[in-house]
């Protein structure tokens, strides 16, 4: 094995052991925000910044003081399953399939009740301007990532139970997630059953799952509505190839600064979704349009959302550098290597930066954020560890495949 690849494999194994040793239970950047004291500060900009700063400076102490407990998050289990399935493909070791099956079984057992199909949310409330999402509310992004894990497991094993899970999640999207019609004839899938923000990565996560469900089940119902959702995001790509986080009208009661920003990890979500959709739609009439949008989006991503030293950045600046963006900066180029040879070099540079600046050298655990003169050393199970683990699994899978083929990346 290439020594660099061996080094990265050792790192992902440290994260793998951490996830397993805690059964996926851990802290999250958003868990503290539902505390009544923190919520009370949110309407006041100075208080909001002060409480956020204190929680970043003293992440463990603030959670201990406010009695915030570690939690199980369904997205952690979905990401851990995806990582284990990639590990199975990389190593051939069947124990990875056993662990993936454990995570998938957990997801089935902890799906939110009362919906038309399998669906999952977060174990904490999410509040923002114009938004009130109680814990347990199905989140489209979470359910789609779980759907990706079940679809991957089905393709690797042929287990009909995984196929049924893919179908069930698609039914949830068709029946429970609102569709917001647009003047151009397209529609946008909502983030949750009660959220009317038009968010591109959430919309495309639903669309991507409906395409993967069509690919596995050949049910035209999934494809018809998915194409309208796809049109929504394709129609709103900016001339420079980018997408804002969402679409915003001044009459809407939402946070305009959030919906109009361009950031690293949500851009990566959009690109990876388009990459997967194009794989299914390769011989459909819409394929050239998807390919053109993906190429322009990837050009913007690689040229504008990486610093010279490999760190992921956003259109509004470098800091703070968030571990979620670091994970995406490894994951997205690793996946796009399949379509754009050489993309993985961006992943390599980002990986090296993350290894040096947001990793605990003794444990391999990853920290939440880096500021110009401070690092928030909160270890976030879902937001940081699970995403970085999956990204490293994808990276080592691609590198190992290239090594076996005699390619030099």
Beta strands, then each sheet from edge to edge (+ up, - down):
strand 1: 25-26
strand 2: 71-72
strand 3: 126-128
strand 4: 131-133
strand 5: 179-181
strand 6: 187-189
strand 7: 198-199
strand 8: 246-247
strand 9: 321-322
strand 10: 369-370
strand 11: 375-376
sheet 1: 1+ 2-
sheet 2: 3+ 4-
sheet 3: 5+ 6-
sheet 4: 7+ 8-
sheet 5: 9+ 10- 11+
end
